[in-house]
Amino acid sequence: MRTATTSPATATLPPLSIPDVTVTVIVYNDAERLPRAVASVLRQTHANIEVVISDDHSTDATEEVARELAAHDPRIVYLRLPENSGGCSAPRNRALDIARAPYLMFLDSDDELPERAVEVLLAAHRERDLDFAMGAVHRVRVDGGRRTTWMPHLVAERRALDGIEADPRLFFEHLSTSKMYARGFLDRHGLRFPEGIHYEDQLFSAQAYCLAKTFTVVPEPVYRWYIAPYAASETASISNQRHKLTNVRDRVHVQRLIDAFLAGSGHEALREDKDFKFLKHDFRMYAGDLPYRDDAWLASFADLVNPYLDTLAEGAYARLPRSERVVLRLLRDRRLADVRTAARGLGHDVAPRRVTPDGESGRVYWGEGVPRSPEARRELDLTDLELDTRPFFTALLRHEITEVTRGPGASVDLTVRTYDPALRLPVGPQRAVLHLSPGRRRLTVPFRLSPVGPGLFEGRVRLDLAAARLPLQGFEGVRHPVLRLRHQGRTHTGILLAPLSFPPLTARVPYRAGLTPHRVTLRPEGHNPGRLQIHWRPTGTTSSLIRPAIRRLSTPRTRRASRLAANILH
């Protein structure tokens, strides 16, 4: 077994051949997942590697597990920091001090490396003299297994770049873990992770991008990033602790450090691209949560963020979608109640409750009244959205549930209010349909929306969850009902915004004469726009016997035959 203290001078390392690549696995109180991470490194197709487990002074069984791993493979070095640093930077930096390979990679203990990650990135280095090579990151949702590629447009094809100026969009790919660095490049520039702050990856990566003369992007996956979006706050990742104002402060602080680096290193010309990245990615992550924050939190958030927003390039704002520019302007003007309303529409083409036409200028503005300042008039101007003339299926409407009450059995009564600020719907009652599709089988519930004022309609609808048609094996998953309207032969589909909070409503539903019982829960989405959300979970023999059996028997051929038979019978 090889172990090391935090000082390279006192590290005890037996003489071994020099590895090609050192992979540092940082860990803190993660004894359960550490073996998985280390195993993913040990099974790399390129075997001449060194693994440094850098332990940020864990207090659980991590030390015991790490020493056991090191005892069984001479390629593993265990490094334990004398005290907890509270971040990722110190464990990485201490590992850099003792790493023996000319090429370096970083891995977090809750993630993995795909089997060919080292081989692919090392091959890129050997083809050309690079400062670093980077590849695709696969994100895996731990709550459902769904896999996506992080920033896929940036890693879609293999390419070599002579500096970040060739593609400033790469600022969006700020992960240090998706890259293999030449040790000489890091040492030449004294490039290390900033200690004592969070979001250290953003500063480190910005510096690496700007200092690198040449780097290569490969499309192959080189990192597997496990995402737990709804983890408990005490175990959530730093990026999932956005409810903490200290988290906001850290993110803004890092941005200011990046700005200072750009100015001091002669890369000021990249400032607009970097500012756009902050607005589109970093601020946007907080924006979806703003409807759920109370007045005191929102006021403190504005205090922290607004001074920094005032320093950003105007061109960065101009590159954003109008809905995001509206939220930013309302926040900068401290219209906090309006911030909540506007933020619920982000990413879903949801209309404001009201718009104001300006008879003098012919412009149309978000909300009630013409904005007073020139800046607000510029940012809250919705004229270019052509609210009154765009095709009906793309019309901007807003459907809000104002009341949710339990009905008989497994039904719920919903009071729905529809806002039509551009007056696209004809005067009079509107035929509406609620659509819900669990397991590909649609449940449709017609109801009527009655006019209660200009551009405002209300209606009540009973949604009977027992009426949903589920597959024989049942259905497990989440669905969000949508509301559909028809006008002049065109259909408009919009999401249903639920009250931001109400007690979950749960019922046990005996679908198919009791053969497939389910536990069905209705609640607000709890994040982003806050849609109405319904969760089905099979219970009893459906969960323990029928579904596993059907999954074992299910093949592409049997699924095609089943669909063909269903179509014939239909």
Long-range contacts (C-beta under 8 A, 24 or more apart in sequence): 1-67, 1-70, 1-71, 1-76, 1-78, 2-70, 2-74, 2-76, 2-77, 2-78, 3-67, 3-70, 3-77, 3-78, 3-79, 3-80, 4-52, 4-77, 4-78, 4-79, 4-98, 5-79, 5-80, 5-82, 6-79, 6-80, 6-81, 6-82, 6-94, 6-97, 7-97, 8-97, 8-98, 11-77, 11-98, 13-77, 13-98, 13-100, 14-74, 16-74, 17-48, 18-100, 18-101, 18-102, 19-48, 19-49, 19-50, 19-75, 19-100, 19-101, 20-46, 20-48, 20-49, 20-101, 20-102, 20-103, 20-122, 21-46, 21-48, 21-49, 21-50, 21-101, 21-103, 21-104, 21-105, 21-118, 21-122, 21-180, 22-49, 22-50, 22-51, 22-52, 22-95, 22-99, 22-100, 22-101, 22-103, 22-104, 22-105, 23-49, 23-50, 23-51, 23-52, 23-104, 23-105, 23-106, 23-107, 23-113, 23-118, 24-52, 24-54, 24-91, 24-92, 24-95, 24-96, 24-99, 24-104, 24-105, 24-106, 24-107, 25-51, 25-52, 25-53, 25-54, 25-107, 25-108, 25-109, 26-54, 26-56, 26-88, 26-91, 26-92, 26-95, 26-106, 26-107, 26-108, 26-109, 27-53, 27-54, 27-55, 27-56, 27-58, 27-62, 27-66, 27-91, 27-109, 28-55, 28-56, 28-57, 28-58, 28-62, 28-84, 28-91, 28-109, 29-58, 29-59, 29-60, 29-62, 30-58, 30-60, 30-62, 30-109, 30-110, 31-58, 31-60, 31-61, 31-62, 31-64, 31-65, 33-109, 33-110, 34-62, 34-65, 34-66, 34-69, 34-109, 35-65, 35-69, 36-112, 37-107, 37-108, 37-109, 37-110, 37-111, 37-112, 38-69, 38-76, 40-107, 40-112, 40-113, 40-114, 40-115, 40-224, 41-107, 41-113, 41-118, 42-73, 42-75, 42-76, 43-115, 44-113, 44-115, 44-116, 44-117, 44-118, 44-119, 45-115, 45-116, 45-118, 45-119, 46-118, 46-119, 46-122, 49-75, 49-101, 49-118, 50-75, 50-77, 50-99, 50-100, 50-101, 51-75, 51-76, 51-77, 52-76, 52-77, 52-79, 52-95, 52-98, 52-99, 53-77, 53-78, 53-79, 54-79, 54-81, 54-91, 54-92, 54-94, 54-95, 55-79, 55-80, 55-81, 55-91, 56-81, 56-84, 56-85, 56-86, 56-87, 56-90, 56-91, 57-81, 57-82, 57-83, 57-84, 57-85, 85-195, 87-195, 87-196, 87-197, 87-198, 87-200, 88-193, 88-200, 88-201, 89-192, 89-193, 89-194, 89-195, 89-196, 89-197, 89-200, 90-193, 90-195, 92-176, 92-193, 93-192, 93-193, 93-195, 96-186, 96-192, 99-183, 101-183, 102-182, 102-183, 102-184, 103-180, 103-181, 103-182, 103-183, 104-180, 104-181, 104-183, 104-186, 105-177, 105-179, 105-180, 105-181, 106-176, 106-177, 107-177, 107-223, 108-177, 110-226, 111-177, 111-223, 111-224, 111-225, 111-226, 112-223, 112-224, 112-226, 113-222, 113-223, 113-224, 114-138, 114-220, 114-221, 114-222, 114-223, 114-224, 116-220, 117-221, 117-222, 117-223, 118-180, 120-218, 120-220, 120-222, 121-179, 121-180, 121-218, 121-222, 122-180, 124-180, 124-216, 124-218, 125-180, 125-182, 127-216, 128-160, 128-214, 128-216, 129-214, 130-160, 130-182, 130-214, 130-215, 130-216, 131-181, 131-182, 131-185, 131-208, 131-211, 131-212, 131-213, 131-214, 131-215, 132-179, 132-180, 132-181, 132-182, 132-185, 132-208, 132-212, 132-215, 133-179, 133-180, 133-215, 133-216, 133-217, 133-218, 134-173, 134-178, 134-179, 134-180, 134-215, 134-216, 134-217, 134-218, 134-222, 135-178, 135-217, 135-218, 135-219, 135-220, 135-221, 135-222, 135-223, 136-178, 136-218, 136-219, 136-220, 136-221, 136-222, 136-223, 137-173, 137-175, 137-177, 137-178, 137-221, 137-222, 137-223, 137-224, 137-225, 138-221, 138-223, 138-224, 138-225, 139-225, 139-226, 139-227, 140-224, 140-225, 140-226, 140-227, 141-227, 141-229, 142-226, 142-227, 142-228, 143-228, 143-229, 143-230, 149-221, 150-175, 150-178, 150-225, 154-217, 155-217, 155-218, 155-219, 156-219, 157-217, 157-219, 158-216, 158-217, 158-218, 158-219, 159-216, 159-217, 160-214, 160-215, 160-216, 160-217, 161-214, 161-215, 161-216, 161-217, 162-213, 162-214, 163-212, 163-213, 163-214, 164-209, 164-210, 164-212, 164-267, 164-270, 165-269, 165-270, 168-270, 168-273, 168-274, 169-273, 170-209, 170-217, 171-206, 171-209, 171-270, 171-273, 171-274, 171-277, 172-277, 172-280, 172-281, 173-205, 174-201, 174-202, 174-205, 174-206, 175-201, 175-205, 175-223, 175-225, 176-201, 176-204, 176-205, 176-208, 177-201, 177-223, 177-225, 178-222, 178-223, 179-205, 179-208, 180-222, 181-208, 185-211, 185-212, 194-257, 197-250, 197-253, 197-254, 197-257, 198-238, 198-247, 198-250, 198-251, 198-254, 199-238, 199-250, 199-251, 199-254, 200-254, 202-254, 202-255, 202-258, 203-254, 203-257, 203-258, 203-261, 206-258, 206-261, 206-262, 206-274, 207-261, 207-265, 210-261, 210-262, 210-265, 210-267, 210-270, 211-265, 229-527, 239-285, 242-285, 242-286, 242-289, 243-289, 243-293, 245-297, 245-300, 245-301, 245-304, 248-286, 248-301, 248-304, 248-305, 249-304, 251-282, 252-304, 252-305, 252-308, 255-282, 255-308, 256-308, 259-311, 271-313, 272-313, 272-315, 272-316, 273-316, 275-312, 275-313, 275-316, 276-313, 276-315, 276-316, 276-319, 276-320, 278-312, 278-316, 279-312, 279-316, 279-317, 279-320, 279-324, 279-328, 280-319, 280-320, 280-324, 283-309, 283-328, 284-324, 284-346, 287-324, 287-327, 287-343, 287-346, 288-343, 288-346, 288-347, 288-527, 288-528, 288-529, 289-527, 290-327, 290-331, 290-339, 290-340, 290-343, 291-340, 291-341, 291-343, 291-344, 291-500, 291-529, 291-530, 292-500, 292-526, 292-527, 292-530, 293-340, 295-336, 298-336, 298-339, 298-340, 299-334, 299-336, 301-331, 302-331, 302-332, 302-334, 302-336, 305-331, 306-331, 306-332, 306-334, 317-379, 322-382, 322-384, 322-385, 323-347, 325-379, 326-352, 326-366, 326-379, 326-380, 328-379, 329-375, 329-376, 329-379, 329-380, 330-380, 332-375, 333-373, 333-376, 338-367, 342-366, 344-497, 344-529, 344-530, 345-398, 345-529, 346-528, 346-529, 347-528, 347-529, 348-495, 348-529, 349-394, 349-396, 349-494, 350-396, 350-397, 350-398, 350-494, 350-495, 350-497, 350-529, 351-387, 351-396, 351-397, 351-398, 351-419, 351-420, 351-421, 351-422, 352-382, 352-398, 352-419, 352-421, 353-398, 353-419, 353-421, 354-419, 354-421, 354-455, 355-382, 355-387, 355-421, 355-422, 387-421, 387-422, 387-424, 388-422, 388-423, 388-424, 391-490, 392-424, 392-487, 392-488, 392-490, 392-492, 393-490, 393-491, 393-492, 393-493, 395-422, 395-424, 395-492, 396-421, 396-422, 397-424, 397-425, 397-485, 397-492, 397-494, 398-494, 398-497, 399-483, 399-494, 399-495, 399-496, 399-497, 400-496, 400-497, 401-496, 401-497, 401-498, 401-499, 401-532, 402-458, 402-499, 403-499, 404-498, 404-499, 404-502, 404-505, 404-522, 406-505, 407-462, 407-464, 409-464, 409-466, 409-507, 410-464, 410-465, 410-466, 410-507, 410-509, 410-520, 411-462, 411-463, 411-464, 411-465, 411-466, 412-462, 412-463, 412-465, 412-505, 412-522, 413-460, 413-461, 413-462, 413-463, 414-460, 414-461, 414-462, 414-463, 414-496, 414-532, 415-458, 415-459, 415-460, 416-447, 416-449, 416-458, 416-459, 416-460, 416-461, 416-483, 416-496, 417-456, 417-457, 417-458, 418-449, 418-456, 418-457, 418-458, 418-459, 418-483, 419-455, 419-456, 420-455, 420-456, 420-457, 421-455, 422-455, 423-454, 423-455, 424-487, 425-455, 425-457, 425-485, 425-487, 426-487, 427-451, 430-457, 430-485, 431-485, 431-486, 432-459, 432-461, 432-483, 432-484, 432-485, 433-483, 433-484, 433-485, 434-461, 434-463, 434-481, 434-482, 434-483, 434-484, 434-496, 435-481, 435-482, 435-483, 435-484, 435-493, 436-463, 436-468, 436-479, 436-481, 436-482, 436-534, 437-479, 438-468, 438-470, 438-475, 438-477, 438-479, 438-534, 438-536, 439-469, 439-470, 439-471, 439-474, 439-475, 439-477, 440-471, 441-468, 441-469, 441-470, 441-471, 443-467, 443-468, 443-469, 449-485, 465-507, 465-509, 465-520, 465-522, 465-534, 466-507, 466-509, 466-511, 468-511, 470-511, 470-512, 470-516, 470-518, 470-536, 472-512, 472-515, 472-516, 472-546, 472-550, 473-516, 473-542, 473-546, 473-547, 473-550, 474-511, 474-516, 474-518, 474-536, 474-538, 474-542, 474-543, 474-546, 474-547, 475-518, 475-536, 475-538, 476-536, 476-537, 476-538, 476-547, 477-535, 477-536, 478-533, 478-534, 478-535, 478-536, 479-533, 479-534, 479-536, 480-525, 480-531, 480-532, 480-533, 480-534, 481-532, 481-534, 495-529, 495-531, 496-531, 496-532, 497-529, 497-530, 497-531, 497-532, 498-523, 498-524, 498-525, 498-530, 498-531, 498-532, 498-533, 499-524, 500-524, 500-530, 508-539, 515-542, 516-542, 516-546, 517-542, 518-542
